[in-house]
Amino acid sequence: MQNSMTRTHPTNRGGYGGMEDDDNRRGPERDETDTDLFRQLVRQLVDEGDDLAAAAGRQARRTLKEMAPGTTRQPVLHLLPRPLTFTPTAPAGPVAGGQCTSCGGYGGKVVDTSEGTVTRQTWHSCIPCGGTGVAR
């Protein structure tokens, strides 16, 4: 009898294995709305609706010409991008757009943590200007 730790299992090559491979080999499937049965169902529903409306003495209006006189068309919604413009309401500080007063326009500073014979210098970005050197 084999120990459960030494049993071999089939390797999965990813995905759902055989099911996915079979589906991929078959190729793309037709959409359920792309059938004559769907069109027949929609036609049947339209005909039933027309029959019910006729029995009630009404008729469905399907074109603009059939609509009641005086009916106005709804405006068309245009989704065109408009350019955004930014106009600050107040300056961020007395030197907005000028040189950052915290770092002197350098965008940060070198911090020296050297000791003994080891030299360590690291650059720290200026927080007030975000490392740009320009006052906000």
C-alpha positions in Angstrom: 0.0 0.0 0.0 1.3 3.4 -0.9 1.6 6.2 1.6 -0.6 9.2 0.9 2.5 11.4 1.0 4.1 9.5 -1.9 1.1 9.3 -4.2 1.4 11.2 -7.5 -1.3 13.5 -8.7 -1.8 14.6 -12.2 -0.3 18.0 -12.8 -2.6 20.9 -13.7 -1.3 23.0 -16.5 -3.2 26.1 -15.2 -6.8 27.2 -15.6 -9.5 24.5 -15.5 -7.4 21.9 -17.3 -9.2 19.8 -19.8 -12.5 21.6 -19.7 -10.9 24.9 -20.6 -8.8 23.3 -23.3 -11.9 21.7 -24.9 -13.7 25.0 -24.8 -10.8 26.9 -26.4 -10.7 24.3 -29.2 -14.4 24.7 -30.0 -13.8 28.4 -30.6 -16.1 31.4 -29.9 -19.8 30.6 -29.2 -22.7 32.5 -30.7 -24.4 35.0 -28.6 -27.9 33.9 -27.3 -29.4 37.0 -29.0 -27.9 36.0 -32.3 -30.5 33.4 -33.1 -33.8 33.3 -35.0 -35.5 32.0 -31.9 -34.7 35.2 -30.1 -36.0 37.3 -32.9 -39.2 35.2 -33.1 -39.7 35.7 -29.3 -39.3 39.5 -29.6 -41.6 39.6 -32.6 -44.2 37.6 -30.7 -44.0 39.9 -27.7 -44.4 43.0 -30.0 -47.4 41.4 -31.8 -49.1 40.5 -28.4 -48.5 44.1 -27.2 -50.0 45.5 -30.4 -53.0 43.2 -30.0 -53.6 44.3 -26.4 -53.2 48.0 -27.3 -55.7 47.6 -30.2 -58.2 45.8 -28.0 -58.0 48.8 -25.6 -58.5 51.2 -28.5 -54.9 52.4 -28.5 -51.9 52.1 -30.8 -48.2 52.1 -30.0 -46.4 55.1 -31.5 -43.1 54.0 -33.0 -41.9 56.9 -35.1 -41.6 60.6 -34.5 -44.2 61.2 -37.2 -46.8 59.1 -35.3 -46.3 60.9 -32.0 -48.9 63.4 -30.9 -48.6 66.9 -32.4 -46.9 69.3 -30.1 -44.6 66.7 -28.6 -41.1 68.0 -28.3 -38.1 65.8 -28.6 -35.9 65.4 -25.6 -32.5 67.1 -26.0 -29.6 64.9 -26.9 -27.0 64.6 -24.2 -23.5 65.4 -25.6 -20.7 63.9 -23.6 -17.8 66.0 -25.0 -14.8 66.6 -22.7 -14.4 70.2 -21.7 -10.9 71.5 -20.9 -10.4 71.9 -17.2 -8.9 75.2 -16.0 -7.5 75.7 -12.6 -7.7 79.1 -11.0 -6.4 79.3 -7.4 -8.7 81.1 -5.0 -5.8 82.2 -2.9 -2.1 81.9 -3.1 -0.6 79.1 -1.1 1.9 81.4 0.6 3.6 84.7 0.2 6.1 83.2 -2.2 3.8 80.9 -4.2 5.5 80.0 -7.5 8.8 81.3 -6.2 11.7 79.6 -4.5 10.9 77.4 -1.6 12.0 79.0 1.7 12.5 75.7 3.5 15.1 74.2 1.1 16.2 77.4 -0.7 15.0 76.0 -4.1 17.2 72.9 -4.0 14.2 70.5 -3.4 15.8 69.0 -0.3 19.0 68.6 1.6 21.9 66.3 2.2 21.9 64.7 5.6 25.3 63.6 6.9 25.3 60.7 9.3 29.0 59.9 9.0 30.9 58.6 12.0 34.4 57.4 12.4 35.9 56.6 9.1 32.6 55.7 7.4 31.0 58.4 5.3 27.2 58.3 5.0 25.3 61.0 3.2 21.6 60.7 2.2 19.3 63.0 0.3 16.1 64.0 2.0 13.4 65.6 -0.1 11.8 68.8 1.1 8.3 68.2 2.5 6.8 71.7 2.1 7.6 71.8 -1.7 7.4 68.1 -2.4 11.0 68.1 -3.7 10.3 70.5 -6.5 12.1 73.5 -5.0 9.2 75.7 -5.9 7.0 77.2 -3.2 3.4 76.1 -3.3 
